[in-house]
Amino acid sequence: MSEEKTPGELRREELYYNPKSAWDGLADGEKEALETYCADYRKFLDLGKTERECADYTVRLAESSGFRSLVRGEPLNPGDKVYRVNRGKSVMLAVIGSEGLDKGVNIAASHIDSPRLDLKPNPLYESDEIAYFKTHYYGGLRKYQWVTIPLELHGVVAMKDGRSVQVCIGEEENDPIFTISDLLPHLAKDQSKKALNEAIPAENLNILVGSSPMPGDEGTDRVKLQVMDILNEKYGITEADFISAELSAVPAFRARDLGLDRSMIGAYGQDDRVCAYAGLAALLQLETPRRTAVCMLADKEEIGSDGVSGMQSEAFDTFIADLCRPGGIDPAVCMEQSFCLSTDVTAAYDPTYPEVFEKRNSALMGYGMGLCKYTGSGGKSGASDASAEVVARVRRILDDADVAWQMAELGRTDQGGGGTVALYLANRNIDTLDAGVPVLSMHSPFETTSKVDCYMTYKGVRAVYSD
């Protein structure tokens, strides 16, 4: 016979903030739905290792769900599903609601770029009969993590005649892969004395691409010539074509279930494709919401959201304007009535490194969607800092939809910090709150998330779209 709770215990339950494991709160049948969702998410990761690939796969999924490319000036009716691709690198999608756009839209904004190694414009060289690609790292990565791991090459080569050549080497089972060498421990005495951020200089992130000379040739750089000949035979490119190419080295890992209990997902690029997929999957299932729902999948977040495909570009403003103008709505009126979840990942509390976290305000793996009132660094520099009213609104939406959520902060004050696209939405006069999946080993070649957090973020975005 269970003992009755004391008055103090009842008051603690009533008054204290006490998040619980999201696994314990799953409803009947949700475990199966969670596994189905996560299997689809893993496929999204495997087919989208660059922002271009993510954009392409997003369009395929959208069109199979009844979306069409938005035509400027066309009339739009409730239930219409439209999208626009910006330069092949970012995607904006919308499901038109029953209310007019003067009432605003509900937005989920994420980014689909991730830290990686980009080839330099003149990358190929030979040294001591080994051929290499020179790289320039993209985003905030820790350079020592990128040596001695298998790498793939993804991207596009734009030709002078207007053609684009797609490059993907290392993804198929029989493809060659690449790597970056490191010192053996027997000779690393001096290197081992250096700080982690200095042990691997950026200019040493040179990718091994070949070691056999061109048969029958007696000139110099025979290995480089052999590599260039292979690329020319397969893709029809010459060395000068690298200048107008966007080629990236990414980890040659497939997204996998992680842990004996299969409760986690391990993969490259989960920051921020885990939230991007949540926003996309939730939108694809919408019919006719009350307010128009918009999914923004941006590029360039990892390097400041600048450029024509980044969140600071006016491409988003133009998309909203093209939704509004057929109905005679001022886009500024629409945006001031709108609401946005900036769905980006947050740092999961790591018990191995407790000294960099403030546990009371950290997100725990398996406890649901993380809400971040502010990001930034130090004195909240670079943050939009959502208002109390905005946070209260999201609490209501999530609780009404039985979404497990928790408050989150990116580590101890003054320990570091980070940013998202939230401030760029807020600068457009849109109420915005950061929210997303807690991640272990963020920005590493192999990041870890909890399946239940992925699923709860999807449920949370779906609830916001439907509010």
C-alpha positions in Angstrom: 0.0 0.0 0.0 1.5 3.3 -1.1 2.0 6.0 1.4 0.2 9.3 0.9 2.2 12.3 0.0 2.9 14.8 2.8 1.6 18.4 2.4 5.2 19.5 1.8 5.7 17.0 -1.0 2.5 18.1 -2.7 3.5 21.7 -2.4 6.9 21.0 -3.9 5.2 19.3 -6.9 2.9 22.3 -7.3 5.5 25.1 -6.9 8.9 23.8 -8.0 10.2 23.7 -11.6 11.1 20.0 -11.9 11.5 18.7 -15.5 11.4 14.9 -15.9 12.7 12.4 -18.4 10.8 12.7 -21.6 11.0 8.9 -22.0 8.8 8.5 -19.0 6.1 10.7 -20.4 5.6 9.1 -23.8 2.0 8.2 -24.5 0.8 4.8 -25.8 2.1 4.3 -29.4 4.5 7.3 -29.2 7.6 5.0 -29.0 6.8 3.6 -32.4 6.1 7.0 -33.8 9.4 8.2 -32.4 11.3 5.4 -34.0 9.7 6.1 -37.4 10.4 9.8 -37.2 14.1 9.2 -36.2 14.6 6.7 -39.1 13.4 9.3 -41.6 15.6 11.9 -39.9 18.7 9.7 -40.3 17.9 9.4 -44.0 17.7 13.2 -44.2 21.2 13.4 -42.6 22.7 10.8 -45.0 21.3 12.5 -48.1 22.1 16.0 -47.0 25.7 16.4 -46.0 26.0 19.9 -47.4 23.5 22.7 -47.6 23.0 22.2 -51.3 22.2 18.5 -50.8 19.8 19.4 -47.9 18.0 21.9 -50.2 17.7 19.4 -53.0 16.3 16.7 -50.8 13.9 19.2 -49.1 12.4 20.1 -52.5 12.0 16.4 -53.3 10.2 15.8 -50.0 8.1 19.0 -50.4 6.9 18.2 -53.9 6.0 14.7 -53.0 3.8 16.3 -50.2 2.0 18.6 -52.6 4.1 21.7 -52.5 4.8 23.8 -55.6 7.3 26.4 -56.4 6.0 29.9 -55.5 5.2 32.1 -58.6 5.5 35.8 -57.9 2.1 37.5 -58.1 0.0 34.3 -58.2 -3.1 34.3 -55.9 -2.8 32.1 -52.8 -5.7 30.3 -51.0 -6.0 28.6 -47.6 -4.3 25.2 -47.8 -1.9 26.1 -50.6 1.6 24.8 -50.2 4.5 26.7 -51.7 8.3 26.9 -51.5 11.2 28.9 -52.9 14.8 27.9 -53.2 17.4 30.6 -52.8 20.6 30.0 -54.9 20.3 26.3 -54.3 21.5 26.7 -50.7 18.5 27.8 -48.6 14.8 27.0 -48.8 11.6 28.8 -47.6 8.3 26.9 -47.4 4.8 27.9 -46.4 1.3 26.4 -45.9 -1.3 29.2 -46.3 -3.6 29.5 -43.3 -7.3 30.3 -43.1 -6.6 33.7 -41.6 -5.2 36.6 -43.6 -1.5 37.3 -43.5 -2.3 40.6 -41.8 -2.7 38.4 -38.7 1.0 37.3 -39.1 2.6 33.9 -39.7 4.1 31.2 -37.4 7.7 30.5 -38.3 10.3 27.8 -37.6 13.7 29.0 -38.7 16.7 26.7 -38.8 20.0 26.5 -40.7 21.2 23.6 -42.9 24.9 24.5 -43.1 27.4 22.7 -40.8 31.1 23.0 -39.9 33.3 21.4 -42.6 36.5 21.7 -44.6 36.1 23.7 -47.9 38.7 23.2 -50.6 40.7 26.4 -51.4 40.2 27.9 -54.9 43.6 26.5 -56.0 43.7 23.3 -53.8 45.6 20.6 -55.6 49.4 20.3 -55.1 52.1 17.6 -54.8 54.8 17.3 -52.2 57.3 14.5 -52.1 55.2 12.4 -54.5 52.0 12.7 -52.4 49.1 14.7 -53.7 47.0 16.9 -51.4 44.0 19.3 -51.4 44.5 22.5 -49.4 41.5 23.4 -47.3 40.0 26.4 -45.4 37.8 25.3 -42.5 34.2 26.6 -42.4 32.6 27.4 -39.1 33.6 26.9 -35.5 35.3 23.6 -35.5 38.1 22.1 -33.4 40.8 21.3 -35.9 42.4 18.4 -34.0 39.1 16.4 -34.4 39.3 16.4 -38.2 42.6 14.5 -38.6 42.8 10.8 -39.2 39.1 10.4 -39.8 37.6 9.2 -43.1 36.3 12.0 -45.3 34.1 12.3 -48.3 34.1 15.0 -51.0 30.8 16.7 -51.9 30.0 19.8 -53.9 29.6 21.4 -57.3 31.9 22.7 -60.0 30.4 25.6 -62.0 31.8 25.6 -65.6 32.3 28.7 -67.8 29.7 27.4 -70.2 27.0 27.5 -67.6 26.9 23.8 -66.7 27.2 22.6 -63.1 29.0 19.4 -62.4 27.9 17.6 -59.2 30.7 15.9 -57.3 30.2 13.2 -54.6 33.1 10.9 -53.8 33.2 8.6 -50.8 29.5 8.1 -50.2 29.1 4.8 -52.0 30.5 1.6 -50.6 33.1 1.1 -53.3 34.2 4.8 -53.6 37.6 5.8 -52.3 37.7 8.0 -49.2 40.1 10.6 -48.0 41.8 11.6 -44.8 44.3 14.1 -43.1 47.4 12.7 -41.6 48.7 13.3 -38.1 51.9 12.7 -36.2 52.6 9.3 -34.7 52.9 9.5 -30.9 56.5 8.4 -31.1 57.4 11.7 -32.8 54.8 14.0 -31.3 56.8 15.2 -28.2 56.8 18.8 -29.2 53.2 18.8 -30.7 51.9 17.3 -27.4 53.1 20.3 -25.5 50.9 22.7 -27.5 47.4 23.8 -26.6 44.6 21.9 -28.4 43.8 24.9 -30.6 47.5 25.1 -31.7 48.5 21.5 -32.1 47.0 21.2 -35.6 47.6 24.5 -37.5 44.9 25.3 -40.1 47.3 25.1 -42.9 48.1 21.5 -42.0 44.5 20.4 -42.7 45.7 19.0 -46.1 43.7 16.1 -47.5 45.5 13.1 -48.9 44.2 12.5 -52.4 46.8 10.4 -54.2 50.3 8.8 -54.2 50.7 7.0 -57.5 52.4 8.7 -60.5 51.0 9.1 -64.0 52.0 6.0 -65.9 54.5 6.7 -68.7 55.2 10.3 -67.7 58.7 11.6 -66.9 57.8 15.2 -65.9 57.4 16.8 -62.5 54.3 16.5 -60.3 53.4 13.1 -61.8 51.1 12.3 -58.8 49.2 15.6 -59.2 48.8 14.9 -62.9 47.4 11.4 -62.2 44.9 12.9 -59.8 43.9 15.6 -62.2 43.6 13.1 -65.0 41.2 11.0 -62.9 39.0 14.0 -62.1 39.1 15.1 -65.8 38.0 11.6 -66.9 35.2 11.4 -64.4 33.9 15.0 -64.3 35.4 16.7 -67.3 37.1 19.4 -65.2 40.5 21.0 -65.4 42.6 22.6 -62.6 41.3 26.1 -63.5 37.7 24.9 -62.8 38.5 24.6 -59.1 38.4 28.4 -59.0 34.6 28.3 -59.6 33.9 25.3 -57.5 32.3 24.7 -54.1 33.8 21.5 -52.9 33.7 20.4 -49.2 35.2 17.5 -47.2 32.8 16.1 -44.7 33.0 13.0 -42.4 32.4 9.7 -44.1 30.1 8.6 -41.4 26.5 7.4 -41.8 23.9 8.4 -39.2 23.5 5.5 -36.8 21.6 4.5 -33.7 23.9 4.9 -30.8 24.0 3.1 -27.5 23.1 -0.5 -26.5 19.5 0.7 -25.9 19.5 2.6 -29.3 18.2 5.7 -27.5 20.5 8.1 -29.3 21.6 9.1 -32.8 25.2 9.7 -33.8 26.0 11.5 -37.0 27.7 14.4 -38.6 25.8 17.7 -39.2 23.1 17.4 -36.5 23.8 21.1 -35.8 21.4 22.2 -37.1 19.9 19.6 -39.4 18.2 18.0 -36.5 16.0 21.1 -36.0 15.8 21.8 -39.7 14.2 18.4 -40.2 11.8 18.9 -37.3 10.6 22.1 -38.9 10.3 20.6 -42.3 8.7 17.3 -41.3 6.1 19.2 -39.2 5.2 21.5 -42.1 4.9 18.7 -44.6 2.1 17.2 -42.5 0.1 20.4 -42.2 -3.2 20.8 -44.0 -4.8 24.2 -43.4 -3.5 25.9 -40.3 -5.3 28.9 -38.7 -2.2 31.1 -39.3 0.1 30.6 -42.3 3.0 28.4 -41.3 6.5 29.1 -42.6 9.6 27.0 -42.5 12.9 28.8 -43.1 16.0 26.7 -43.8 18.9 29.1 -44.0 22.5 28.9 -45.0 25.7 30.5 -43.6 24.6 30.5 -39.9 27.9 28.9 -38.9 29.9 31.9 -40.3 27.5 34.8 -39.2 24.5 34.4 -41.5 25.9 36.9 -44.0 25.6 36.7 -47.8 22.7 36.2 -50.2 21.8 32.8 -48.7 22.2 33.7 -45.1 19.5 34.8 -42.6 20.6 38.5 -42.9 19.8 38.5 -46.6 16.6 40.1 -47.8 15.6 36.8 -49.4 13.3 36.0 -46.5 11.7 39.5 -46.6 11.1 39.0 -50.3 9.4 35.6 -49.7 7.1 37.0 -47.1 6.3 40.0 -49.4 5.4 37.6 -52.2 3.1 35.7 -49.9 1.4 39.0 -48.8 1.1 41.1 -51.9 -1.5 39.1 -53.8 -3.8 39.8 -50.8 -2.9 43.4 -50.6 -1.1 42.9 -47.2 1.8 45.1 -46.2 4.7 42.7 -45.4 5.7 44.9 -42.4 2.3 44.4 -40.9 2.5 40.7 -41.4 6.0 40.5 -39.7 5.0 42.6 -36.7 2.2 40.2 -36.0 4.3 37.1 -36.6 5.9 34.6 -34.2 9.1 32.6 -34.7 10.8 29.7 -33.1 14.5 29.9 -33.9 15.0 26.2 -33.9 18.7 25.7 -33.3 20.5 23.2 -31.1 21.7 23.8 -27.6 24.5 22.3 -25.6 23.5 19.1 -23.7 24.9 18.9 -20.2 27.9 16.6 -20.3 28.7 14.8 -17.0 32.2 14.3 -18.2 32.9 18.0 -18.3 30.6 19.5 -15.5 33.0 22.4 -14.9 31.9 24.3 -18.1 28.1 24.0 -17.3 25.8 25.6 -14.8 23.6 22.5 -14.3 20.5 24.3 -12.9 20.2 26.1 -16.3 21.5 23.4 -18.6 19.6 21.1 -20.9 19.8 17.4 -20.1 19.7 14.7 -22.7 16.4 12.9 -22.8 14.5 15.7 -21.1 12.9 17.1 -24.2 13.1 20.3 -26.3 15.4 22.9 -24.9 14.1 26.5 -24.7 16.8 29.3 -24.6 15.5 32.7 -23.6 18.9 34.1 -24.8 22.1 32.9 -26.4 25.1 35.2 -27.1 28.1 35.5 -24.8 29.2 37.3 -21.7 26.6 40.0 -21.1 24.2 38.3 -23.6 26.1 39.9 -26.5 24.7 38.8 -29.8 21.4 37.6 -28.4 17.8 38.6 -29.1 16.8 37.8 -25.5 13.1 36.9 -25.8 10.6 38.7 -23.7 8.8 37.1 -20.7 5.6 37.2 -22.7 7.1 35.3 -25.6 8.5 32.5 -23.3 5.1 32.2 -21.6 3.4 31.8 -24.9 5.7 28.9 -25.9 5.2 27.3 -22.5 1.5 27.3 -23.0 1.7 25.9 -26.5 4.0 23.1 -25.5 2.1 22.1 -22.4 -1.2 22.1 -24.3 0.4 19.7 -26.8 2.0 17.4 -24.2 5.5 18.3 -25.4 8.4 17.6 -23.0 10.5 20.7 -22.7 13.2 22.2 -20.5 15.0 25.5 -20.1 18.5 25.6 -21.5 21.6 27.9 -21.4 24.8 27.5 -23.4 27.2 26.8 -20.5 28.5 28.9 -17.6 28.4 32.7 -17.9 31.7 33.9 -19.4 32.7 30.4 -20.2 32.0 31.0 -23.9 28.8 31.2 -25.7 27.2 31.1 -29.2 24.5 32.5 -31.4 21.7 31.5 -33.7 19.6 33.2 -36.4 17.2 34.4 -33.7 18.4 38.0 -33.6 18.0 38.4 -37.3 14.4 37.4 -37.1 13.9 39.6 -34.1 15.5 42.5 -35.9 12.6 42.2 -38.4 10.2 43.0 -35.7 9.2 39.4 -35.2 8.7 37.9 -31.7 11.4 35.2 -31.5 12.5 32.5 -29.1 15.4 30.0 -29.4 14.4 26.4 -29.0 15.9 23.1 -30.1 17.6 19.8 -29.5 20.4 19.4 -26.8 23.5 18.0 -28.5 26.7 16.3 -27.1 30.0 17.0 -28.9 28.5 19.9 -30.8 30.5 21.0 -33.9 32.5 17.8 -33.9 32.6 15.4 -36.9 30.2 13.1 -34.9 27.5 14.7 -32.8 25.1 12.9 -30.5 21.4 13.6 -29.8 18.7 11.8 -27.9 15.9 10.3 -30.0 13.3 11.5 -27.6 14.6 15.1 -27.8 14.5 15.0 -31.6 10.9 13.8 -31.5 9.8 16.3 -28.9 11.3 19.1 -30.9 9.3 17.9 -33.9 6.1 17.8 -31.8 6.9 21.3 -30.4 7.3 22.8 -33.8 4.2 21.2 -35.0 2.3 22.7 -32.1 3.6 26.2 -32.9 2.6 25.9 -36.5 -0.9 24.9 -35.4 -1.3 27.6 -32.7 
